Amino acid sequence: MKVRNSNIEILRLVLMVAILGWHILIYGFGLKDMESTTCISEGCFPNGNMALALTSLFAPATYCFMFITGYFGMNFSLKKFMTLETCLILTALLITVLKYLFGFPVKPTQIIYSFIPVSKFTWWFMTYYMLILVISPIINNGIREISKPQFQLIILLLLAYNILSFIRLQPNGGSNFIGLFTVFLVGKYCSMYNFDISRRWAFTLFVACFALQLTAMLFCNRYFHSYLFRFLNYNTPLLMIMSISLFYGVKNMKARSNKRINFILRPTLFIYLITDGIQEPFYQWLVSIANGQLLTGCIYIVFTITICLILGHLIMILAEKIVTTISQIIQPKHSST
């Protein structure tokens, strides 16, 4: 049995940490209000230019994670779907408990909504991820039936749609199904037709796009401040290129396969699920605890990541046992009929 490339598993961890960092900046420090005239210049973050640099660096993480999913493929099975759905339900219930323990506001309806996290959009990313998982057999079979030029045309049209959406500069551009689906298909195409970028060129492209993105952010902050945050939309072309080039830079490093590392990093997704599920109060609490002390803040973030990984392992074990038990109960009934 082929062991996964540990470099990719570590990249997934880095992406989840980047998403956590992104949320701390946006919600903890209040950079979601960076389009206001005072946010960057008067204290939302200790250093305005550093804030722009970090947000530009962290923003490609979501699309890079989805590109990886498309590149290595997504195959639907009822067991996989039920296990992931059970994980989401258990995580949503855990989040409700954590909110109560932290003293954060908890609505009575949240317990009910915890049993339908996908339909409730508890995590926008996971709702669209689950939709793509459900239709993945249609996607996979459909791709095999079309020619390479047809596949290219479909991707170009979807990319054009995303770029046009970016030009409109609407809030939260790319944080939708069509955005994730486009990046997923791009990853699928690159894998299917062996598209590759050398490690050197991939990292060069990443750094160049980051420099251009940061320059655009600084320019916008000075002359078009009211549109500043919209230049961090996920469908920003430079951010999309950064997400793809980052993957190739890591993929084309010397492959390392370590079963222990791969096992430890299995639940990296739970770093996002747990922290984002608690939402803004948690990020604001982290910032208040750090209180301007970088070392203290980093220690708490590392502690948060560690706890999320441990809880993720426990949730995955419990979810797998629940699904296995349900399968064993249902299967004899089917076999008897």
N, C-alpha and C positions, 0 to 999 in steps of 0.2 A: 504494500500500500504506500503510495507516494505521500511524503510528509510535506505539509505546506511550507512555503518560503517564509521563514520567520521575519525577514525584512518587511514583508507586506503586513504581517500581524503587528509589528512594531509601528509601522506607518499608520495603521488603523488606530492604534493607541494615541499616537501623536495627533491625529485628526480629531479624535474625541476630546483630547486635552485642549486643542485649539478652539473647538466649538465651546467648551467650558470657558476658556479665556475670553472668547468673543462675547458670550452672554454676561460674563462678569463686567466687561467694559460697557456693554450696551445697557444692561439693566442695573448692575450694581453701582457703577459710576455715573449712570444716567446719560451715556452718550447717545441713546436713542433720541435725545433732544438736541443733538449737535447742530441741527439746522436752526435752532434759536440763535439769536445774536450774541448770547452770553456764554453758551455752554462750553465751547472750546477755550475761550479766552479768559473765563472767570471761574474756573475751579471744578468743573465736572471731573477732570482728571489732572493730576499734578503737572503734566507737560502736554500741551496741546498738540505739538508736532509728533510727539511719541505716541499719543493716542491715535492719530491718523495713521502712523506707521504700523502700529499693532493691529488695528482694525483691518487695514489693507492686507496684512500678513495672514490673519486668521480667517478672513471671509471665504477663501476658496475651499475650506475644509469640507463643507457639506457636499459640494459637487464632486470633489475628489473621492469622497467615500462612495458616492453613487457610481462614479466612473469605474471604481474597483469592482463593484458589484456587477456591472455590465460586462466588464472585461473577463472576469472569471465565471460568469454565468449564473443564472438563477433558474432552478428547476423546481416546479411545483410538485408537492406531494401532500396528501391530506394530513399525514402525521406531522410534517414540517409546519404546515399552516396551523394546525391545532396547538402544537408546542409553542410556536411564536405568539399566537393569540393568548394562550394561557399565561405566558411570560408577561405579556402586556397587562393582562388583568391583575395578576399578582403584584406587579410593579405599581399599578395605579392604586391598589388597595394599600400597599406599603407606603406610598406617598401620602395618602390620607392620614395614616397613623403618624408619619413623621411630621406632617404639618401640625397635627394636634400636639405632639410632644414639644415641638419648637415654639408653640404658642402662636403660630400663624393662623389667619382666619380660615375656617373650614365651613363650607356651606353644607347643610344637611343632604342636599341632592348629590353631593360629590360621591358619597358611598354608592349610590345607584349608578352614577355615571362611570364609576370605576369598573363596572362589569361590561361596559361598552366603550372602551377607550378609543377604538378605531373610528367608530361612528361619531363619537363626541369630539374628535380631533384633539384629544389630549396632547398628542404630539403630531403636528402637521406632517412632519417627515414620515412618520411611521404609517399614517393613514395612506399616503400615496405609495409608500413602499409595499404595503400589504396589497394594494390594488394591483401594482405591477406584478407581485408574486402570484396573485390569483390568475391573471391573464398571461402569465409567462409561457404556458404551453402554446397558446395562440401566437404569441410573439416568436417563440423559437421555431415553430413549424412554418409560420408565415415567412420568416427570414430565409429559411431553406428553400422556399418555393420561388423566391424572386432572384433576379440577377444582381450582380455587383453594381452595375450602373443604376438600377432601380433603387437599390439600397442607398446608394450615394445621393440620389435625388431626394429621397425621403428625408435623409439627414440634413441635406442642404436647406430644404424647405422648413424643417423644424428649427434649424439654427437661425434662418432668416426671420422666422416668427419671433424667436427669443431676442434677437438683436433689435428688431423693430420695437419690441416691447420695452427694451432698454432705452431706446431713443425717446420713447414717450416719457421716460423718467417718472414712472408711477411708483409709489411706495411699495416696498416688498416685491419688486420685480424678480421673477425667477423662483420665488418661494411657492411653487405650485406644481401641479401634476405634470403639466407640459414641460416645465423646466427639468424636473428630475427624469422624466421619460426620455427627453432628448439626450441628456448626458448618459443615461443608461444605454441607449442605442448606439451612441458614439463609442462607448466602451466595448459594446458587442461587436461593432464593425471592426474596430482596431484589432480585437482578438481573432475574429474570424478570418480576416485578410492579412494577418501578421504585420500590421503597421507598427513601426518601431521608431524610436528616437534614441540616439546614444545618450549615455549618462551625462557626458560633458555638455552636449547640446541641450539636453533637457534642463539641466540646472542653469545653464546660461540663459535659456529662454525664460525660465522662472524668475531669475534675478532681473532680467531686462524688463519683463512685464510688471514686476513689483515696483521697479524704479519709475516706470511710466505711470503706473496706477497711483503711486504716492505723489508724483509730480502733479497729476491731474487733481488729486485731493487737495494739495496745497494751493493750487491755482483756484480751484472752486471755493475753498475756504476764504480766499481773499476777495474774489470778485463775484461769485454766485453762491453765497453762503446758504441761501434757502434751499438749494438742491444738493447740499453736501452729502447727506446720508444716502441719497438715492444713487450716488456713484459707487456705493457698496452693495447694490443689488446683486444677487447671485448671477443674474444673466448679463452682467457687465462683461464684455468680450475679453478684457484683460484678465479678469478673475477666472473666467472659464479656461483660458489658456494656461494660467498658473496651476489650476487644479489638475489638468491633464499632464503638464510637463513635470509636476512634482511626482506623480505616479511613476512616470518613465524613469525619472532620475533615481528613484529607489529600486524599481524593478530591475534596472540594469546594473545595480551594484552586485558584487559577488554574493551569490545566493547562499544563505545559511538556513539550515533546517534543524530546529531544536524543539523536540516534542514537549519539553517542560515549559519553554517559553510560550509555545502555541497554546498549551493547556491553560496557563495562567492568564493569557490575554483573550481567551474565548469570550468573556463577557464585557469587552470594551464598550459595546453599545450601551450598557447600563450606566456608564458615566454620563451620557447624554440623557437617558431616560429618567434617571432618578433626579438629577439636578434640575433639568428643564421641567420636570413634572411639578416640583415644588415651586418653580417659577420665581418671579421677581423678589419676593421676600427673602429667599435663600441667598441670592446674589448680593442683595443689600446687606444682609447679615454678615456675609463673608467680608465685605468691604469695611463694615463697621468694626469687626473684630480686628482686622489688620491695622486699622487706624493710622494709615500712612506708613507703617513699618513693613518694608518689602520682605524681609526674612520671615516675619511672623505670618504674613499673607501667604508666602510660598509654602510654609509648613502646613498651614490649614488646607491649602489646595491639594498638596500631596496626600494628606490625611483623608480628605474627601474622596480623592481618586481611589485610594486603597480600600476604603469602606465600600465604595460603589462596586468595585471588582469582587469583593468578598460577598456582598449581598447578591450580586449578579450570579455568582456561582451557585449560591443557595437557591435562588429563584429558578435557575435553569434545572437544577437537580429535582426540585419539587415539581416543576412543570412537566418534566419528562416522566416522572412517576405517575402524575395525575393522568397524562395522556395514555401511558401504558396500561394503567388500571382500567380506564374507560374502554380502551381497545379490547382488552381481555374480557370485559363484561359483554361488549357488543358482539364480538366475533363468534362466541358459541351460539348465540341466538341466530345469527345468519347461517352458520353451518348446520344447525338443526332444522332450518326451514329448507 
